[in-house]
Amino acid sequence: MQRPHTHRKPFYFWSVFNNRCPRCRKGKLFISDNAYTLKGSKYIKMHTDCPECGQPTELEVGFYYGTSYVSYALGVAVSVAVFVAWWVLLGISIYDNSLFWYLGVNSVLLVVLQPLLMRLSRTLWLSWFVKYDPDWDQKEAIKPERIVPEQMGNW
């Protein structure tokens, strides 16, 4: 007889915004908690397997190439949100420099947010391919078939 689950299913958006494993929604995906640890590119280094449930974080060679599209969409969403906020709060006109000020502020904001957007895009991408498993503590994670260990990191 299986024991009843005593843990609740963590909220999806909480786990994505906190960069948690999509299978157990508890384990940290990234080695460093700080997205702005730019020394040695530690901000983007991920665990090979989830520390909690053992879910592999790279499902195939080149798995994270698709995150460029997600990161682009997030960047566009930030730019649109900043444009709408700028327009409502300050106004945009072709007769003064407000459009150029918006472009400058938006560019700086995108550069500052880039480490966070890259992490978020990787977490989102992985969560679309690995679903939450309520029995993650009782079952072993499925190892990907398309991984050749000699080719890992060879991109």
KEMAR-115663 format. One line per field, with one value per atom (N, C-alpha, C): x, y, z; atom name. Coordinates in steps of 0.05 Angstrom, whole numbers, plus 5000, padded with zeros to 4 digits. Example, Ala and Ser with C-alpha at 12.3 -4.5 7.8 and 13.67 -1.06 7.14 Angstrom:
<recs>
x = [5264, 5246, 5264, 5257, 5273, 5258]
y = [4886, 4910, 4934, 4955, 4979, 5001]
z = [5156, 5156, 5156, 5142, 5143, 5157]
name = [N, CA, C, N, CA, C]
</recs>
This chain:
<recs>
x = [5017, 5000, 5018, 5012, 5027, 5019, 5039, 5033, 5020, 5002, 4990, 5010, 5006, 5023, 5017, 5037, 5033, 5041, 5052, 5060, 5041, 5037, 5019, 5035, 5021, 5033, 5041, 5067, 5074, 5063, 5058, 5046, 5066, 5056, 5074, 5089, 5076, 5090, 5110, 5105, 5124, 5149, 5146, 5169, 5185, 5171, 5185, 5200, 5188, 5201, 5223, 5222, 5244, 5264, 5262, 5281, 5283, 5260, 5259, 5254, 5261, 5258, 5228, 5221, 5193, 5181, 5198, 5187, 5179, 5196, 5189, 5182, 5189, 5185, 5197, 5218, 5233, 5262, 5275, 5304, 5312, 5334, 5344, 5357, 5351, 5362, 5390, 5395, 5420, 5439, 5465, 5484, 5486, 5485, 5486, 5458, 5452, 5426, 5425, 5448, 5450, 5452, 5433, 5434, 5455, 5465, 5485, 5513, 5519, 5546, 5558, 5569, 5578, 5606, 5620, 5647, 5647, 5659, 5660, 5634, 5616, 5589, 5575, 5577, 5564, 5534, 5525, 5496, 5479, 5491, 5476, 5483, 5502, 5510, 5487, 5480, 5458, 5469, 5455, 5461, 5456, 5471, 5466, 5441, 5435, 5411, 5400, 5374, 5361, 5371, 5379, 5389, 5368, 5342, 5321, 5311, 5305, 5292, 5309, 5331, 5349, 5341, 5323, 5314, 5337, 5346, 5366, 5357, 5374, 5366, 5372, 5389, 5393, 5382, 5361, 5347, 5360, 5374, 5388, 5410, 5428, 5449, 5437, 5444, 5434, 5405, 5396, 5369, 5361, 5379, 5372, 5375, 5380, 5380, 5352, 5331, 5304, 5298, 5315, 5310, 5316, 5329, 5334, 5307, 5289, 5262, 5246, 5249, 5234, 5246, 5273, 5285, 5278, 5276, 5268, 5240, 5222, 5194, 5192, 5208, 5208, 5219, 5239, 5250, 5230, 5215, 5194, 5172, 5165, 5144, 5153, 5178, 5189, 5188, 5197, 5198, 5170, 5150, 5123, 5112, 5117, 5108, 5121, 5146, 5160, 5148, 5143, 5132, 5104, 5087, 5060, 5063, 5080, 5083, 5094, 5113, 5125, 5104, 5088, 5067, 5046, 5037, 5017, 5027, 5051, 5062, 5075, 5090, 5105, 5097, 5085, 5076, 5099, 5092, 5112, 5103, 5122, 5115, 5138, 5131, 5152, 5164, 5153, 5162, 5183, 5188, 5210, 5227, 5244, 5263, 5252, 5226, 5216, 5218, 5216, 5219, 5248, 5267, 5295, 5302, 5290, 5294, 5282, 5259, 5247, 5266, 5277, 5295, 5319, 5330, 5354, 5348, 5326, 5319, 5312, 5298, 5291, 5316, 5334, 5359, 5375, 5378, 5392, 5377, 5351, 5335, 5338, 5338, 5341, 5369, 5389, 5416, 5418, 5406, 5407, 5390, 5368, 5351, 5360, 5379, 5387, 5393, 5409, 5414, 5389, 5370, 5345, 5328, 5327, 5312, 5323, 5350, 5362, 5355, 5356, 5349, 5319, 5303, 5274, 5267, 5281, 5275, 5284, 5306, 5315, 5295, 5286, 5268, 5241, 5231, 5206, 5209, 5231, 5235, 5236, 5250, 5251, 5223, 5208, 5182, 5162, 5167, 5148, 5153, 5176, 5183, 5183, 5185, 5185, 5161, 5143, 5118, 5121, 5105, 5105, 5096, 5111, 5105, 5098, 5073, 5066, 5080, 5089, 5103, 5133, 5144, 5172, 5190, 5180, 5197, 5196, 5179, 5176, 5187, 5188, 5196, 5222, 5239, 5264, 5258, 5274, 5271, 5278, 5264, 5269, 5294, 5314, 5338, 5333, 5342, 5338, 5352, 5340, 5352, 5372, 5369, 5385, 5410, 5420, 5444, 5468, 5489, 5514, 5534, 5542, 5558, 5583, 5595, 5619, 5614, 5589, 5582, 5571, 5568, 5557, 5576, 5564, 5579, 5595, 5590, 5605, 5590, 5581, 5566, 5576]
y = [4977, 5000, 5025, 5043, 5068, 5087, 5102, 5121, 5146, 5159, 5183, 5206, 5223, 5246, 5267, 5276, 5297, 5324, 5325, 5351, 5360, 5387, 5399, 5404, 5406, 5412, 5442, 5448, 5476, 5490, 5516, 5532, 5534, 5531, 5531, 5557, 5580, 5605, 5611, 5602, 5605, 5590, 5565, 5548, 5559, 5570, 5581, 5607, 5625, 5650, 5646, 5624, 5618, 5598, 5592, 5574, 5547, 5534, 5508, 5486, 5462, 5439, 5436, 5432, 5428, 5402, 5382, 5355, 5355, 5365, 5365, 5392, 5413, 5441, 5449, 5435, 5441, 5446, 5430, 5432, 5456, 5468, 5492, 5483, 5497, 5490, 5501, 5525, 5539, 5535, 5534, 5531, 5555, 5578, 5603, 5615, 5624, 5637, 5665, 5677, 5705, 5705, 5718, 5720, 5739, 5755, 5776, 5769, 5743, 5734, 5730, 5752, 5751, 5739, 5736, 5725, 5696, 5689, 5662, 5651, 5667, 5660, 5640, 5644, 5626, 5631, 5653, 5660, 5641, 5628, 5612, 5582, 5575, 5547, 5533, 5510, 5494, 5468, 5457, 5430, 5411, 5389, 5369, 5354, 5349, 5336, 5352, 5351, 5365, 5354, 5371, 5361, 5347, 5352, 5339, 5313, 5313, 5290, 5275, 5287, 5274, 5277, 5295, 5300, 5313, 5301, 5314, 5341, 5360, 5387, 5391, 5375, 5377, 5351, 5353, 5330, 5319, 5335, 5326, 5347, 5339, 5358, 5382, 5406, 5430, 5436, 5425, 5428, 5457, 5473, 5501, 5521, 5512, 5530, 5544, 5530, 5541, 5564, 5567, 5588, 5615, 5617, 5643, 5655, 5639, 5649, 5658, 5643, 5650, 5676, 5678, 5703, 5727, 5723, 5744, 5753, 5734, 5741, 5756, 5747, 5761, 5789, 5793, 5819, 5838, 5827, 5842, 5850, 5831, 5836, 5859, 5858, 5879, 5906, 5906, 5931, 5942, 5925, 5935, 5946, 5932, 5941, 5968, 5971, 5997, 6019, 6012, 6032, 6041, 6023, 6030, 6047, 6038, 6054, 6081, 6083, 6109, 6127, 6116, 6131, 6141, 6124, 6132, 6152, 6147, 6164, 6190, 6188, 6212, 6222, 6206, 6214, 6211, 6205, 6202, 6220, 6236, 6255, 6255, 6260, 6263, 6291, 6309, 6337, 6343, 6324, 6328, 6302, 6300, 6277, 6254, 6253, 6232, 6204, 6202, 6176, 6166, 6184, 6176, 6169, 6184, 6177, 6149, 6143, 6117, 6095, 6099, 6079, 6075, 6097, 6095, 6080, 6088, 6075, 6046, 6040, 6012, 5995, 6006, 5991, 5985, 6005, 6000, 5980, 5982, 5963, 5934, 5931, 5904, 5893, 5909, 5900, 5892, 5907, 5901, 5876, 5872, 5849, 5824, 5825, 5802, 5777, 5778, 5753, 5741, 5757, 5746, 5735, 5748, 5738, 5712, 5709, 5684, 5661, 5666, 5645, 5637, 5657, 5653, 5637, 5644, 5630, 5601, 5595, 5567, 5552, 5564, 5551, 5545, 5565, 5562, 5540, 5540, 5520, 5492, 5488, 5461, 5453, 5473, 5466, 5458, 5466, 5458, 5430, 5418, 5391, 5371, 5380, 5363, 5371, 5353, 5359, 5352, 5364, 5358, 5329, 5316, 5288, 5288, 5282, 5282, 5260, 5239, 5217, 5219, 5243, 5246, 5235, 5234, 5224, 5193, 5180, 5151, 5139, 5154, 5143, 5157, 5142, 5153, 5169, 5190, 5207, 5191, 5197, 5184, 5197, 5181, 5191, 5194, 5216, 5221, 5200, 5193, 5173, 5185, 5211, 5223, 5236, 5229, 5241, 5222, 5234, 5220, 5234, 5221, 5235, 5248, 5236, 5247, 5274, 5279, 5303, 5325, 5320, 5340, 5365, 5388, 5413, 5418, 5403, 5406, 5423, 5445, 5463, 5490]
z = [5000, 5000, 5000, 4983, 4981, 5003, 5012, 5033, 5020, 5034, 5022, 5021, 5001, 4998, 5019, 5032, 5052, 5042, 5018, 5007, 4985, 4985, 4965, 4939, 4917, 4892, 4892, 4890, 4890, 4865, 4868, 4847, 4823, 4799, 4775, 4772, 4774, 4769, 4791, 4816, 4837, 4831, 4821, 4815, 4791, 4772, 4748, 4756, 4770, 4777, 4798, 4813, 4832, 4820, 4795, 4781, 4794, 4798, 4810, 4789, 4795, 4778, 4771, 4746, 4739, 4748, 4753, 4760, 4790, 4808, 4836, 4847, 4832, 4839, 4866, 4873, 4898, 4893, 4877, 4872, 4856, 4863, 4848, 4822, 4801, 4775, 4771, 4782, 4777, 4801, 4796, 4817, 4835, 4824, 4839, 4842, 4866, 4870, 4859, 4856, 4847, 4816, 4803, 4774, 4764, 4782, 4774, 4782, 4788, 4792, 4764, 4753, 4726, 4723, 4745, 4744, 4735, 4713, 4704, 4694, 4687, 4677, 4695, 4721, 4740, 4741, 4731, 4732, 4715, 4695, 4676, 4680, 4697, 4701, 4716, 4706, 4717, 4729, 4748, 4758, 4735, 4733, 4712, 4718, 4744, 4753, 4776, 4780, 4802, 4828, 4847, 4873, 4889, 4884, 4900, 4888, 4862, 4850, 4829, 4821, 4802, 4773, 4767, 4739, 4724, 4701, 4685, 4675, 4674, 4665, 4635, 4624, 4595, 4582, 4567, 4557, 4531, 4517, 4493, 4487, 4469, 4462, 4448, 4457, 4445, 4454, 4476, 4485, 4489, 4499, 4506, 4483, 4458, 4436, 4433, 4439, 4437, 4456, 4476, 4496, 4484, 4462, 4449, 4440, 4431, 4423, 4448, 4469, 4494, 4505, 4505, 4515, 4498, 4472, 4454, 4460, 4464, 4471, 4497, 4517, 4543, 4540, 4523, 4518, 4504, 4485, 4472, 4492, 4509, 4529, 4548, 4556, 4574, 4559, 4534, 4518, 4514, 4509, 4506, 4532, 4554, 4580, 4587, 4582, 4587, 4569, 4544, 4526, 4535, 4543, 4552, 4578, 4597, 4621, 4616, 4597, 4590, 4577, 4560, 4546, 4565, 4584, 4603, 4623, 4633, 4655, 4645, 4623, 4614, 4586, 4571, 4544, 4524, 4499, 4478, 4455, 4445, 4424, 4404, 4379, 4359, 4358, 4374, 4374, 4395, 4412, 4432, 4433, 4452, 4454, 4470, 4477, 4494, 4482, 4456, 4443, 4446, 4443, 4446, 4475, 4494, 4522, 4528, 4516, 4520, 4509, 4485, 4473, 4490, 4501, 4518, 4544, 4557, 4583, 4578, 4557, 4551, 4545, 4530, 4524, 4549, 4567, 4592, 4609, 4610, 4626, 4615, 4589, 4577, 4583, 4583, 4589, 4618, 4636, 4665, 4671, 4657, 4662, 4648, 4630, 4613, 4629, 4651, 4666, 4677, 4687, 4697, 4675, 4652, 4629, 4618, 4618, 4608, 4627, 4653, 4672, 4669, 4668, 4665, 4640, 4618, 4593, 4594, 4608, 4611, 4628, 4650, 4667, 4653, 4639, 4624, 4603, 4588, 4567, 4578, 4601, 4613, 4623, 4634, 4645, 4624, 4599, 4578, 4568, 4575, 4566, 4589, 4614, 4637, 4654, 4659, 4673, 4703, 4719, 4748, 4753, 4770, 4778, 4808, 4815, 4843, 4859, 4845, 4858, 4854, 4851, 4845, 4867, 4892, 4913, 4915, 4899, 4900, 4874, 4852, 4826, 4818, 4804, 4794, 4769, 4764, 4741, 4716, 4694, 4669, 4656, 4650, 4637, 4607, 4595, 4567, 4550, 4527, 4509, 4490, 4484, 4463, 4472, 4495, 4506, 4501, 4489, 4486, 4505, 4527, 4547, 4536, 4515, 4504, 4490, 4482, 4467, 4485, 4511, 4529, 4530, 4528, 4529, 4504, 4483, 4458, 4438, 4447, 4430, 4434]
name = [N, CA, C, N, CA, C, N, CA, C, N, CA, C, N, CA, C, N, CA, C, N, CA, C, N, CA, C, N, CA, C, N, CA, C, N, CA, C, N, CA, C, N, CA, C, N, CA, C, N, CA, C, N, CA, C, N, CA, C, N, CA, C, N, CA, C, N, CA, C, N, CA, C, N, CA, C, N, CA, C, N, CA, C, N, CA, C, N, CA, C, N, CA, C, N, CA, C, N, CA, C, N, CA, C, N, CA, C, N, CA, C, N, CA, C, N, CA, C, N, CA, C, N, CA, C, N, CA, C, N, CA, C, N, CA, C, N, CA, C, N, CA, C, N, CA, C, N, CA, C, N, CA, C, N, CA, C, N, CA, C, N, CA, C, N, CA, C, N, CA, C, N, CA, C, N, CA, C, N, CA, C, N, CA, C, N, CA, C, N, CA, C, N, CA, C, N, CA, C, N, CA, C, N, CA, C, N, CA, C, N, CA, C, N, CA, C, N, CA, C, N, CA, C, N, CA, C, N, CA, C, N, CA, C, N, CA, C, N, CA, C, N, CA, C, N, CA, C, N, CA, C, N, CA, C, N, CA, C, N, CA, C, N, CA, C, N, CA, C, N, CA, C, N, CA, C, N, CA, C, N, CA, C, N, CA, C, N, CA, C, N, CA, C, N, CA, C, N, CA, C, N, CA, C, N, CA, C, N, CA, C, N, CA, C, N, CA, C, N, CA, C, N, CA, C, N, CA, C, N, CA, C, N, CA, C, N, CA, C, N, CA, C, N, CA, C, N, CA, C, N, CA, C, N, CA, C, N, CA, C, N, CA, C, N, CA, C, N, CA, C, N, CA, C, N, CA, C, N, CA, C, N, CA, C, N, CA, C, N, CA, C, N, CA, C, N, CA, C, N, CA, C, N, CA, C, N, CA, C, N, CA, C, N, CA, C, N, CA, C, N, CA, C, N, CA, C, N, CA, C, N, CA, C, N, CA, C, N, CA, C, N, CA, C, N, CA, C, N, CA, C, N, CA, C, N, CA, C, N, CA, C, N, CA, C, N, CA, C, N, CA, C, N, CA, C, N, CA, C, N, CA, C, N, CA, C, N, CA, C, N, CA, C, N, CA, C, N, CA, C, N, CA, C, N, CA, C, N, CA, C, N, CA, C, N, CA, C, N, CA, C, N, CA, C, N, CA, C, N, CA, C, N, CA, C, N, CA, C, N, CA, C]
</recs>
